[in-house]
Amino acid sequence: MILNISTALSLAAATLGTLSLVSVLVTIQAMRGWRSRCLALESSLMAVRRELELVASISLKTGRRVKRVESEYSGVAERMERVELRSPARSFESAIDSARRGTDSGRLTQQFGLSRCEADLVWRLHGRKKIA
């Protein structure tokens, strides 16, 4: 069989066409794979965003709770210092004497570092009785 130029060109064109078709099919398949990967990544990204929003919400709520606890217990350190500085027997004895002299429970709290309940109790037991 004699190959002339037109036959050789026809064979080359057919080979090139076949290779182009194979290349297009491989490219389409690769694009489908990349598209499914992109969709999976977008789905994962949405899940991460939801989790991040949840964490931010929890963080905000926790921050508010911490501030509330700090404000509720801000006087505890001061109160503890006052309690540690006083000697229990001497403070109560002095508070009782002061209550007998007419000092009210609010003043007992300030002067002797007693809690409000302690000062009220000392005042009720030992404070001057009001005569009607």
Secondary structure, 3 states (H helix, E strand, C coil): CCCCHHHHHHHHHHHHHHHHHHHHHHHHHHHHHHHHHHHHHHHHHHHHHHHHHHHHHHHHHHHHHHHHHHHHCCCHHHHHHHHHHCCHHHHHHHHHHHHHCCCCHHHHHHHHCCCHHHHHHHHHHHCCCCCC
